[in-house]
Amino acid sequence: MFGKKTARYEAEVDLRTADGRHVTYRGDGIGPADKPGDELLDGAEAAALAAEPGARILRSRARRA
């Protein structure tokens, strides 16, 4: 990423699991500074749902840290 601006991002995804539990997945990372928030959120939501089959998203958010 030499020559490109980067930024640190944080994301949280709250899920209701298939058995009714409430679970929050949190993550952070470095990415392009101009990356749209919805693109970051899509990846975070997909990862959380892959970890909890049958869950549904209650809310999610991504932000620059």
N, CA, C and O atoms as a printed pandas DataFrame, in Angstrom:
     atom_number atom_name residue_name chain_id  residue_number  x_coord  y_coord  z_coord
0              1         N          MET        A               1    0.822   -1.197    0.000
1              2        CA          MET        A               1    0.000    0.000    0.000
2              3         C          MET        A               1    0.865    1.260    0.000
3              4         O          MET        A               1    0.428    2.327    0.431
4              5         N          PHE        A               2    2.070    1.123   -0.478
5              6        CA          PHE        A               2    2.970    2.259   -0.515
6              7         C          PHE        A               2    2.368    3.377   -1.360
7              8         O          PHE        A               2    1.919    3.152   -2.485
8              9         N          GLY        A               3    2.366    4.574   -0.804
9             10        CA          GLY        A               3    1.839    5.709   -1.529
10            11         C          GLY        A               3    0.343    5.922   -1.385
11            12         O          GLY        A               3   -0.180    6.941   -1.835
12            13         N          LYS        A               4   -0.353    4.983   -0.767
13            14        CA          LYS        A               4   -1.797    5.144   -0.572
14            15         C          LYS        A               4   -2.081    5.434    0.891
15            16         O          LYS        A               4   -1.410    4.914    1.782
16            17         N          LYS        A               5   -3.072    6.261    1.124
17            18        CA          LYS        A               5   -3.460    6.568    2.497
18            19         C          LYS        A               5   -4.262    5.407    3.069
19            20         O          LYS        A               5   -5.110    4.820    2.397
20            21         N          THR        A               6   -3.974    5.094    4.321
21            22        CA          THR        A               6   -4.696    4.025    5.006
22            23         C          THR        A               6   -5.371    4.583    6.250
23            24         O          THR        A               6   -5.052    5.678    6.712
24            25         N          ALA        A               7   -6.293    3.820    6.771
25            26        CA          ALA        A               7   -7.006    4.202    7.986
26            27         C          ALA        A               7   -7.282    2.940    8.796
27            28         O          ALA        A               7   -7.357    1.840    8.249
28            29         N          ARG        A               8   -7.431    3.114   10.091
29            30        CA          ARG        A               8   -7.797    2.002   10.961
30            31         C          ARG        A               8   -9.311    2.037   11.133
31            32         O          ARG        A               8   -9.899    3.100   11.337
32            33         N          TYR        A               9   -9.934    0.868   11.049
33            34        CA          TYR        A               9  -11.383    0.752   11.152
34            35         C          TYR        A               9  -11.762   -0.204   12.277
35            36         O          TYR        A               9  -11.005   -1.117   12.606
36            37         N          GLU        A              10  -12.924    0.009   12.859
37            38        CA          GLU        A              10  -13.507   -0.895   13.848
38            39         C          GLU        A              10  -14.922   -1.228   13.405
39            40         O          GLU        A              10  -15.625   -0.383   12.851
40            41         N          ALA        A              11  -15.333   -2.466   13.654
41            42        CA          ALA        A              11  -16.694   -2.889   13.306
42            43         C          ALA        A              11  -17.261   -3.739   14.438
43            44         O          ALA        A              11  -16.525   -4.446   15.126
44            45         N          GLU        A              12  -18.571   -3.661   14.623
45            46        CA          GLU        A              12  -19.296   -4.496   15.582
46            47         C          GLU        A              12  -20.568   -4.994   14.916
47            48         O          GLU        A              12  -21.243   -4.254   14.200
48            49         N          VAL        A              13  -20.883   -6.257   15.162
49            50        CA          VAL        A              13  -22.105   -6.855   14.632
50            51         C          VAL        A              13  -22.800   -7.575   15.780
51            52         O          VAL        A              13  -22.229   -8.486   16.379
52            53         N          ASP        A              14  -24.022   -7.174   16.085
53            54        CA          ASP        A              14  -24.839   -7.824   17.112
54            55         C          ASP        A              14  -25.774   -8.809   16.437
55            56         O          ASP        A              14  -26.485   -8.464   15.492
56            57         N          LEU        A              15  -25.767  -10.049   16.934
57            58        CA          LEU        A              15  -26.582  -11.120   16.357
58            59         C          LEU        A              15  -27.503  -11.728   17.404
59            60         O          LEU        A              15  -27.221  -11.690   18.601
60            61         N          ARG        A              16  -28.606  -12.286   16.929
61            62        CA          ARG        A              16  -29.452  -13.185   17.723
62            63         C          ARG        A              16  -29.229  -14.554   17.102
63            64         O          ARG        A              16  -29.555  -14.774   15.936
64            65         N          THR        A              17  -28.666  -15.483   17.891
65            66        CA          THR        A              17  -28.345  -16.807   17.361
66            67         C          THR        A              17  -29.610  -17.631   17.185
67            68         O          THR        A              17  -30.683  -17.259   17.659
68            69         N          ALA        A              18  -29.466  -18.752   16.499
69            70        CA          ALA        A              18  -30.606  -19.637   16.241
70            71         C          ALA        A              18  -31.228  -20.136   17.539
71            72         O          ALA        A              18  -32.427  -20.414   17.585
72            73         N          ASP        A              19  -30.415  -20.255   18.608
73            74        CA          ASP        A              19  -30.964  -20.715   19.891
74            75         C          ASP        A              19  -31.342  -19.565   20.824
75            76         O          ASP        A              19  -31.614  -19.789   22.003
76            77         N          GLY        A              20  -31.362  -18.323   20.297
77            78        CA          GLY        A              20  -31.868  -17.175   21.045
78            79         C          GLY        A              20  -30.846  -16.364   21.822
79            80         O          GLY        A              20  -31.209  -15.380   22.468
80            81         N          ARG        A              21  -29.589  -16.748   21.776
81            82        CA          ARG        A              21  -28.566  -15.977   22.486
82            83         C          ARG        A              21  -28.253  -14.684   21.734
83            84         O          ARG        A              21  -28.409  -14.602   20.516
84            85         N          HIS        A              22  -27.807  -13.673   22.489
85            86        CA          HIS        A              22  -27.344  -12.410   21.908
86            87         C          HIS        A              22  -25.820  -12.445   21.907
87            88         O          HIS        A              22  -25.197  -12.643   22.950
88            89         N          VAL        A              23  -25.220  -12.250   20.726
89            90        CA          VAL        A              23  -23.769  -12.321   20.571
90            91         C          VAL        A              23  -23.303  -11.075   19.831
91            92         O          VAL        A              23  -23.946  -10.632   18.879
92            93         N          THR        A              24  -22.177  -10.511   20.275
93            94        CA          THR        A              24  -21.573   -9.376   19.578
94            95         C          THR        A              24  -20.198   -9.777   19.071
95            96         O          THR        A              24  -19.365  -10.266   19.835
96            97         N          TYR        A              25  -19.962   -9.570   17.785
97            98        CA          TYR        A              25  -18.653   -9.790   17.182
98            99         C          TYR        A              25  -18.016   -8.433   16.950
99           100         O          TYR        A              25  -18.651   -7.521   16.420
100          101         N          ARG        A              26  -16.748   -8.301   17.352
101          102        CA          ARG        A              26  -16.006   -7.055   17.164
102          103         C          ARG        A              26  -14.727   -7.355   16.397
103          104         O          ARG        A              26  -14.112   -8.408   16.565
104          105         N          GLY        A              27  -14.346   -6.411   15.557
105          106        CA          GLY        A              27  -13.100   -6.568   14.824
106          107         C          GLY        A              27  -12.526   -5.221   14.458
107          108         O          GLY        A              27  -13.227   -4.209   14.463
108          109         N          ASP        A              28  -11.251   -5.216   14.141
109          110        CA          ASP        A              28  -10.621   -3.990   13.663
110          111         C          ASP        A              28   -9.552   -4.367   12.651
111          112         O          ASP        A              28   -9.103   -5.511   12.582
112          113         N          GLY        A              29   -9.166   -3.383   11.881
113          114        CA          GLY        A              29   -8.157   -3.633   10.867
114          115         C          GLY        A              29   -7.764   -2.355   10.165
115          116         O          GLY        A              29   -8.291   -1.279   10.448
116          117         N          ILE        A              30   -6.837   -2.490    9.253
117          118        CA          ILE        A              30   -6.335   -1.360    8.471
118          119         C          ILE        A              30   -6.777   -1.559    7.029
119          120         O          ILE        A              30   -6.699   -2.662    6.486
120          121         N          GLY        A              31   -7.240   -0.481    6.422
121          122        CA          GLY        A              31   -7.672   -0.557    5.040
122          123         C          GLY        A              31   -7.492    0.774    4.349
123          124         O          GLY        A              31   -7.030    1.736    4.962
124          125         N          PRO        A              32   -7.851    0.841    3.082
125          126        CA          PRO        A              32   -7.749    2.098    2.340
126          127         C          PRO        A              32   -8.584    3.191    3.012
127          128         O          PRO        A              32   -9.705    2.935    3.452
128          129         N          ALA        A              33   -8.048    4.385    3.088
129          130        CA          ALA        A              33   -8.724    5.492    3.755
130          131         C          ALA        A              33  -10.029    5.870    3.066
131          132         O          ALA        A              33  -10.921    6.432    3.702
132          133         N          ASP        A              34  -10.152    5.570    1.777
133          134        CA          ASP        A              34  -11.352    5.970    1.039
134          135         C          ASP        A              34  -12.375    4.840    0.914
135          136         O          ASP        A              34  -13.302    4.941    0.111
136          137         N          LYS        A              35  -12.225    3.778    1.686
137          138        CA          LYS        A              35  -13.147    2.629    1.603
138          139         C          LYS        A              35  -14.509    3.027    2.179
139          140         O          LYS        A              35  -14.571    3.567    3.284
140          141         N          PRO        A              36  -15.597    2.773    1.453
141          142        CA          PRO        A              36  -16.927    3.129    1.949
142          143         C          PRO        A              36  -17.324    2.278    3.160
143          144         O          PRO        A              36  -16.996    1.093    3.226
144          145         N          GLY        A              37  -18.025    2.884    4.106
145          146        CA          GLY        A              37  -18.446    2.189    5.314
146          147         C          GLY        A              37  -19.318    0.984    5.046
147          148         O          GLY        A              37  -19.197   -0.029    5.735
148          149         N          ASP        A              38  -20.208    1.069    4.045
149          150        CA          ASP        A              38  -21.096   -0.067    3.771
150          151         C          ASP        A              38  -20.317   -1.269    3.245
151          152         O          ASP        A              38  -20.721   -2.411    3.459
152          153         N          GLU        A              39  -19.214   -1.021    2.567
153          154        CA          GLU        A              39  -18.374   -2.115    2.086
154          155         C          GLU        A              39  -17.702   -2.831    3.268
155          156         O          GLU        A              39  -17.615   -4.058    3.289
156          157         N          LEU        A              40  -17.236   -2.061    4.236
157          158        CA          LEU        A              40  -16.642   -2.641    5.444
158          159         C          LEU        A              40  -17.682   -3.436    6.220
159          160         O          LEU        A              40  -17.405   -4.532    6.707
160          161         N          LEU        A              41  -18.862   -2.881    6.328
161          162        CA          LEU        A              41  -19.937   -3.528    7.073
162          163         C          LEU        A              41  -20.363   -4.828    6.415
163          164         O          LEU        A              41  -20.647   -5.803    7.111
164          165         N          ASP        A              42  -20.412   -4.865    5.101
165          166        CA          ASP        A              42  -20.770   -6.099    4.392
166          167         C          ASP        A              42  -19.833   -7.235    4.780
167          168         O          ASP        A              42  -20.280   -8.354    5.034
168          169         N          GLY        A              43  -18.543   -6.951    4.826
169          170        CA          GLY        A              43  -17.562   -7.973    5.184
170          171         C          GLY        A              43  -17.685   -8.414    6.628
171          172         O          GLY        A              43  -17.598   -9.606    6.921
172          173         N          ALA        A              44  -17.888   -7.466    7.539
173          174        CA          ALA        A              44  -18.025   -7.795    8.960
174          175         C          ALA        A              44  -19.280   -8.622    9.211
175          176         O          ALA        A              44  -19.252   -9.586    9.976
176          177         N          GLU        A              45  -20.379   -8.244    8.568
177          178        CA          GLU        A              45  -21.632   -8.992    8.736
178          179         C          GLU        A              45  -21.502  -10.408    8.175
179          180         O          GLU        A              45  -21.970  -11.363    8.794
180          181         N          ALA        A              46  -20.878  -10.547    7.020
181          182        CA          ALA        A              46  -20.709  -11.870    6.413
182          183         C          ALA        A              46  -19.866  -12.775    7.308
183          184         O          ALA        A              46  -20.176  -13.956    7.464
184          185         N          ALA        A              47  -18.805  -12.230    7.895
185          186        CA          ALA        A              47  -17.948  -13.024    8.779
186          187         C          ALA        A              47  -18.700  -13.453   10.036
187          188         O          ALA        A              47  -18.573  -14.598   10.469
188          189         N          ALA        A              48  -19.477  -12.552   10.623
189          190        CA          ALA        A              48  -20.238  -12.886   11.831
190          191         C          ALA        A              48  -21.290  -13.951   11.535
191          192         O          ALA        A              48  -21.457  -14.889   12.314
192          193         N          LEU        A              49  -21.991  -13.813   10.427
193          194        CA          LEU        A              49  -23.015  -14.806   10.071
194          195         C          LEU        A              49  -22.395  -16.163    9.738
195          196         O          LEU        A              49  -23.001  -17.201   10.003
196          197         N          ALA        A              50  -21.206  -16.164    9.168
197          198        CA          ALA        A              50  -20.524  -17.432    8.880
198          199         C          ALA        A              50  -20.150  -18.154   10.172
199          200         O          ALA        A              50  -20.133  -19.384   10.222
200          201         N          ALA        A              51  -19.850  -17.381   11.217
201          202        CA          ALA        A              51  -19.485  -17.970   12.508
202          203         C          ALA        A              51  -20.699  -18.458   13.286
203          204         O          ALA        A              51  -20.566  -19.301   14.174
204          205         N          GLU        A              52  -21.880  -17.940   12.965
205          206        CA          GLU        A              52  -23.117  -18.281   13.680
206          207         C          GLU        A              52  -24.213  -18.643   12.676
207          208         O          GLU        A              52  -25.102  -17.831   12.422
208          209         N          PRO        A              53  -24.166  -19.846   12.104
209          210        CA          PRO        A              53  -25.189  -20.245   11.128
210          211         C          PRO        A              53  -26.602  -20.141   11.718
211          212         O          PRO        A              53  -26.844  -20.555   12.852
212          213         N          GLY        A              54  -27.511  -19.593   10.947
213          214        CA          GLY        A              54  -28.897  -19.460   11.378
214          215         C          GLY        A              54  -29.181  -18.216   12.199
215          216         O          GLY        A              54  -30.323  -17.984   12.596
216          217         N          ALA        A              55  -28.154  -17.408   12.462
217          218        CA          ALA        A              55  -28.344  -16.184   13.246
218          219         C          ALA        A              55  -28.935  -15.087   12.369
219          220         O          ALA        A              55  -28.927  -15.170   11.141
220          221         N          ARG        A              56  -29.452  -14.050   13.043
221          222        CA          ARG        A              56  -29.910  -12.869   12.303
222          223         C          ARG        A              56  -29.257  -11.633   12.905
223          224         O          ARG        A              56  -28.999  -11.573   14.107
224          225         N          ILE        A              57  -28.998  -10.667   12.067
225          226        CA          ILE        A              57  -28.334   -9.436   12.495
226          227         C          ILE        A              57  -29.345   -8.538   13.187
227          228         O          ILE        A              57  -30.409   -8.245   12.640
228          229         N          LEU        A              58  -29.005   -8.102   14.395
229          230        CA          LEU        A              58  -29.828   -7.139   15.117
230          231         C          LEU        A              58  -29.404   -5.715   14.769
231          232         O          LEU        A              58  -30.245   -4.850   14.528
232          233         N          ARG        A              59  -28.096   -5.483   14.745
233          234        CA          ARG        A              59  -27.564   -4.182   14.319
234          235         C          ARG        A              59  -26.082   -4.348   14.041
235          236         O          ARG        A              59  -25.445   -5.293   14.506
236          237         N          SER        A              60  -25.552   -3.418   13.277
237          238        CA          SER        A              60  -24.132   -3.448   12.954
238          239         C          SER        A              60  -23.660   -2.026   12.704
239          240         O          SER        A              60  -24.438   -1.140   12.350
240          241         N          ARG        A              61  -22.365   -1.838   12.899
241          242        CA          ARG        A              61  -21.793   -0.515   12.686
242          243         C          ARG        A              61  -20.303   -0.653   12.377
243          244         O          ARG        A              61  -19.633   -1.572   12.847
244          245         N          ALA        A              62  -19.815    0.273   11.585
245          246        CA          ALA        A              62  -18.389    0.345   11.268
246          247         C          ALA        A              62  -17.990    1.809   11.325
247          248         O          ALA        A              62  -18.764    2.699   10.973
248          249         N          ARG        A              63  -16.766    2.036   11.775
249          250        CA          ARG        A              63  -16.303    3.421   11.888
250          251         C          ARG        A              63  -14.786    3.454   11.783
251          252         O          ARG        A              63  -14.095    2.458   11.996
252          253         N          ARG        A              64  -14.306    4.625   11.450
253          254        CA          ARG        A              64  -12.866    4.846   11.496
254          255         C          ARG        A              64  -12.468    4.966   12.956
255          256         O          ARG        A              64  -13.164    5.602   13.747
256          257         N          ALA        A              65  -11.367    4.364   13.303
257          258        CA          ALA        A              65  -10.896    4.408   14.697
258          259         C          ALA        A              65   -9.890    5.522   14.891
259          260         O          ALA        A              65   -9.384    5.711   15.997
